[in-house]
Every structure is written in structure tokens, then in C-alpha cells.
Amino acid sequence: MALSDINTTPTKGMIAEAKKGLAWRKEFGRGGTQVGVSRARDIVNGKKLSISSIKRMFSFFSRHEKSSKNGKGFKQGQKGYPSAGRIAWALWGGDAGFSWSRKKVNEIKKEEDRNMSKDLEIRQFDCSELRAERTEQGDTIVRGYAAVFDQLSEDLGGFKEKINNRAFDKVLDNDVVALLNHDNNIVFGRTSSGTLKLSVDERGLVSEIKMPNTQAAKDTIELMERGDISKMSFGFYVDKDKWVEDSKGFVREVKEVKRLVDVSLVTRPAYPQTSAAVRSLDHHKEITKDNVKTRKSKLKLLKLKK
């Protein structure tokens, strides 16, 4: 199922609430904002709501549920009914709209996550400086470069790639996990818990993992010390890239990373997931082809004018 296949048509219960909200607002002159009024009109007209509108609707209900429902005049029979909060609640579709938007947001998230998984890219680097250090407190810290800047990759399927030294500027505060072989079942650390620290220096993306006291971690550390593990990798989504073509082929520069998902210690070579990059390359080729056609057309017109 695609996002466009999600049914975003308001329900009868939502329409009834929105009609009530508009009538109340006209009668009492209070409640809601112009955005709420516009949303009520869309609902009353049975208009399919956009993804952003549904997210905004669920956000409104989530933020105002307690303050509105606990306020005086929200419930029928209370003094001041319908309160400004009750009217605003109705404009967005009332309780029917709340439950509907919650369901739709969950559907949207699942589809967005599924689509994003197609764009997930993984890159792997040799990490000769990968090492495990034991602290005075008895902890083991694993340090290494998960990514190296301005280093040309191996062939990734018709192109090579390098990482710009500013690529991670906007994602160092992402909730990133440290894994083994990108396996979410083998977690070594996490930035949100402070057991994974990420930073950049002039060479690349530095990771520091405070290893847990688990068998998987102990086995991994032993493999590192033996030299069986000497590579790191990272999973990411690209925001901006730049393509250059020379006599040797295409080179892609990752200018900005949209989201950093994980850094991993890796035990075996992996084929990079490049489907998203290939789509970006195809898009670049199409633009280049269109630009060439445009230049040729302009040149032809100039010749005709002469």
C-alpha cells in the first residue's frame, strides 16, 4: 500500500461534529482559530484530508485533550456549555476525529517507515584505528571511525562515492544506535542513553561505544583484539548529494545526511545498499539529458535567427 492508497475521507461522526462546531462558533462567537474553521469546512464538505492535515489534527487533539475536556463548559449540562475548548474540539471533528486521526497517523507512519527502508543506505570503511580501551571504572570503550571524509569508495555499481566533511553537521543529535552488523537485535549502545557518543574531526565520524556486559559484546571485543573485526559501517538517509562525471565515470558526493540511523561494528564484507543512490544517479542523468536538449534547442534557434 502506498500513502496515496490510505483512505483520508472524513467519517460521518467527524462531519456531524464539524457542523456542530461551525454552528456554535457562529452563534457564540468563540472557540477555535481560522485554521480550525478551515479544517471544519474541509471535513463538512467530505473533502479528503492531506497527510499533513491529518498529522496536524492528531497533534491538536493530543495537545489539547486534557485542557479542553477538563475545562468548565466542555460537557453538556455544565455552566458555560459549549465552552471555547468544546467548540474548538468539535471544529477538528470531535472525539470521532481524534480516534480517526490516531488510526490514520499510525497507518501513515507504517507506510513512511516502509518507504524509508527502501532509501536506507549502508557504507563500510576499513578502520585500522578501531580499538577497545578499558577504563579505571572497569568499562570497555570501543573507539573508531564509522565514516571517513573525502575518501573515494570502491565501485558501488556504476559510480564511486565520497562523504563531505560537513555531511553529518545536522544529524549528530539523532537517536543513533550502535550495533553488530546492523542487526537491531544486537545493541551495544545508544546516543539517547549516553552509551554511544558521536563526534566529527578532520578525518571523519568518530564513535565511542560504552560496551555492555553481554556475551555478544564480550565476544565482539575478543574478535577485535584478535584482529578479526577491523571495519565499521553506518546506516543513513541522504538529504543532498552532488554528481560529477569524468573520464573514469560518475562520482557522488554525499553533501548532507538527512538521518543517521546506526553505526555498526562489522564482521564481514557487505554489499552496499545502493538502490537509493542509483535512483539519484538516474535522476542526475535525466536532468543532464534535459539540459543538453535545452541547450541544443536554444543553439538551433540562434542559428535560425542569424
C-alpha positions in Angstrom: 0.0 0.0 0.0 1.2 3.5 -0.8 0.5 6.7 1.0 -1.9 7.6 -1.7 -3.9 4.5 -1.1 -4.7 5.5 2.5 -8.4 6.5 2.8 -8.4 10.0 4.2 -12.1 10.8 3.7 -13.8 12.1 6.9 -16.3 9.9 8.7 -19.9 10.7 9.3 -19.2 11.2 13.0 -16.5 13.8 12.2 -18.8 15.6 9.7 -21.5 15.8 12.4 -19.1 17.3 14.9 -17.6 19.8 12.5 -21.1 21.0 11.5 -21.9 21.4 15.2 -18.6 23.3 15.8 -19.3 25.8 12.9 -22.8 26.4 14.1 -21.7 27.0 17.7 -18.9 29.3 16.6 -21.4 31.4 14.6 -23.9 31.5 17.4 -21.5 32.2 20.3 -18.6 33.9 18.6 -15.9 31.9 20.4 -13.8 28.8 20.1 -11.1 27.7 17.7 -9.0 29.6 15.2 -9.2 30.2 11.5 -7.2 27.1 10.9 -9.8 25.1 12.9 -12.6 26.7 10.9 -10.9 25.9 7.6 -10.4 22.3 8.8 -14.1 22.0 9.8 -15.2 23.2 6.4 -13.0 20.6 4.7 -14.5 17.9 6.9 -18.1 19.1 6.4 -17.5 19.1 2.6 -16.3 15.5 2.8 -13.0 16.5 1.3 -10.1 14.1 1.5 -7.6 15.4 4.0 -3.9 15.7 3.2 -1.3 13.8 5.1 0.0 16.9 6.7 -3.6 17.9 7.8 -4.1 14.6 9.5 -0.8 14.8 11.4 -1.8 18.4 12.4 -5.2 17.2 13.5 -3.8 14.4 15.7 -1.3 16.9 17.1 -4.1 19.3 18.0 -6.1 16.6 19.8 -3.1 15.2 21.6 -2.0 18.7 22.9 -5.5 19.9 24.0 -7.2 16.8 25.2 -6.7 17.4 28.9 -7.0 21.2 28.9 -10.2 21.1 26.8 -12.0 18.1 28.4 -11.1 19.2 32.0 -12.3 22.7 31.4 -15.6 24.1 32.5 -18.4 24.0 30.0 -16.9 21.2 27.9 -19.6 18.7 28.9 -23.3 19.2 28.2 -25.2 20.4 31.3 -22.1 22.3 32.7 -22.2 26.1 33.1 -20.8 27.8 30.0 -21.5 24.9 27.7 -20.3 24.8 24.9 -17.0 26.3 26.1 -14.4 27.7 23.7 -12.5 24.5 24.1 -15.5 22.3 23.3 -16.2 24.3 20.2 -12.6 24.1 19.0 -12.7 20.3 19.7 -15.7 20.0 17.5 -14.2 22.0 14.7 -11.5 19.4 14.3 -14.0 16.5 14.3 -14.5 15.9 18.0 -13.8 12.5 19.6 -14.5 10.8 16.2 -11.8 12.9 14.7 -9.4 12.1 17.5 -9.7 8.4 17.2 -9.8 8.6 13.3 -6.6 10.7 13.2 -4.8 8.4 15.6 -5.6 5.5 13.4 -4.6 7.3 10.2 -1.3 8.6 11.7 -0.4 5.0 12.6 -1.1 3.9 9.0 0.9 6.8 7.6 3.8 6.1 9.9 4.0 2.5 8.9 3.9 3.4 5.2 6.5 6.1 5.6 8.8 3.7 7.5 8.3 1.1 4.8 9.2 3.7 2.1 12.2 5.0 4.1 13.6 1.5 4.4 13.9 1.5 0.6 16.1 4.5 0.8 18.3 3.3 3.7 22.0 3.2 2.6 24.9 1.4 4.3 28.6 2.3 3.8 31.5 0.4 5.2 35.0 1.5 6.0 38.3 -0.1 7.0 39.1 1.2 10.5 42.7 0.4 11.4 42.4 2.6 14.5 39.4 0.6 15.8 40.3 -0.3 19.4 38.9 -1.3 22.7 40.1 0.5 25.9 39.3 -0.4 29.4 38.7 2.4 31.9 39.6 2.6 35.6 35.9 2.0 36.3 36.1 -1.3 34.6 34.1 -0.2 31.5 35.2 -1.0 27.9 35.1 1.8 25.4 35.3 0.9 21.7 36.5 3.8 19.5 36.7 4.1 15.8 35.7 5.9 12.6 32.3 4.9 11.3 32.8 7.1 8.3 35.8 8.8 6.7 35.6 12.1 4.8 36.7 12.7 1.2 37.8 9.1 0.7 36.8 7.7 -2.7 34.9 4.4 -2.2 35.1 1.2 -4.2 32.8 0.9 -7.2 29.2 0.9 -5.9 27.5 -0.2 -9.1 28.4 2.2 -11.8 29.7 5.0 -9.6 32.1 5.8 -6.7 31.3 7.9 -3.7 32.8 10.2 -1.1 31.5 11.8 2.1 31.7 15.6 2.5 33.2 16.8 5.8 30.0 18.7 6.7 27.7 15.8 5.8 26.9 14.9 9.5 26.5 18.5 10.8 22.7 18.3 11.3 22.4 14.7 12.5 24.8 14.3 15.4 21.8 14.8 17.8 19.8 11.9 16.1 18.9 8.9 18.3 21.5 6.6 16.9 22.2 3.0 17.9 25.5 1.1 17.9 25.0 -2.4 16.5 26.8 -5.5 15.3 26.4 -6.0 11.5 23.4 -3.6 11.5 21.4 -6.1 13.5 18.9 -4.4 15.7 18.8 -7.5 17.9 22.5 -6.9 18.9 22.7 -3.5 20.5 25.9 -2.2 22.0 25.0 1.5 22.7 22.6 4.4 22.0 23.1 8.1 21.9 19.9 8.8 23.8 21.2 6.8 26.8 24.7 8.2 26.7 26.3 4.8 25.9 27.2 5.9 22.4 28.9 9.2 21.7 29.3 10.6 18.2 31.6 13.5 17.0 33.4 14.6 13.9 37.1 15.6 13.5 39.1 16.5 10.4 39.1 12.8 9.3 35.6 11.5 9.8 32.7 10.5 12.0 34.1 9.2 15.4 32.1 6.8 17.5 32.7 5.9 21.1 30.7 2.9 22.4 30.5 2.1 26.1 30.1 -1.7 25.6 27.5 -3.5 27.7 28.3 -6.5 29.9 26.7 -9.0 27.5 28.1 -12.1 25.9 27.8 -10.6 22.4 29.8 -7.6 23.5 32.5 -9.8 25.1 32.8 -11.9 22.0 33.0 -8.9 19.8 35.7 -7.3 21.9 37.7 -10.5 21.7 37.3 -10.6 17.9 38.5 -7.0 17.7 41.6 -7.7 19.8 42.4 -10.7 17.6 42.1 -8.5 14.5 39.1 -10.4 13.1 36.9 -7.2 13.3 38.5 -4.2 11.8 35.7 -2.5 10.0 32.9 0.0 10.9 29.8 0.9 9.0 26.9 3.4 9.2 23.3 3.3 8.1 21.9 6.6 6.8 19.5 8.5 4.6 20.8 11.2 2.2 19.4 14.7 2.1 21.6 16.3 -0.5 24.1 14.9 -2.9 26.2 16.1 -5.9 27.1 14.2 -9.0 30.2 14.7 -11.2 31.2 12.8 -14.3 34.7 12.5 -15.6 36.6 10.2 -17.9 36.6 7.4 -15.2 32.8 7.6 -14.6 30.4 9.1 -12.1 31.3 10.3 -8.6 28.7 11.0 -6.0 29.5 13.4 -3.1 27.2 13.0 -0.1 26.7 16.6 0.9 24.2 16.3 3.7 22.8 13.3 5.6 19.1 13.6 6.4 19.1 11.0 9.2 21.8 8.9 10.8 20.3 5.5 11.9 23.1 3.4 13.2 26.9 2.8 13.4 28.0 -0.8 13.4 31.0 -3.0 14.0 31.0 -5.4 11.1 32.5 -8.9 11.0 32.2 -9.5 7.2 32.2 -7.6 4.0 28.8 -6.4 2.9 27.4 -5.3 -0.4 26.4 -1.6 0.0 22.7 -0.9 -0.3 22.8 1.5 -3.2 19.3 1.4 -4.7 18.6 5.0 -3.4 21.9 6.2 -4.8 21.2 4.6 -8.2 17.8 6.4 -8.3 19.7 9.6 -7.5 22.2 8.9 -10.3 19.3 8.1 -12.8 17.7 11.5 -11.8 21.0 13.3 -12.4 21.3 11.7 -15.8 17.8 12.7 -16.8 18.4 16.3 -15.7 21.7 16.3 -17.6 20.0 14.9 -20.7 17.2 17.5 -20.5 19.8 20.3 -20.1 21.6 19.1 -23.2 18.4 19.1 -25.2 17.5 22.6 -24.0 21.0 23.9 -24.9 20.7 22.3 -28.4 17.3 23.8 -28.9 18.5 27.3 -28.0 21.5 26.9 -30.2 19.3 25.9 -33.1 17.0 28.9 -32.6 20.0 31.2 -32.5 21.3 29.8 -35.8 17.8 30.2 -37.4 17.7 33.8 -36.3 21.0 34.5 -37.9 
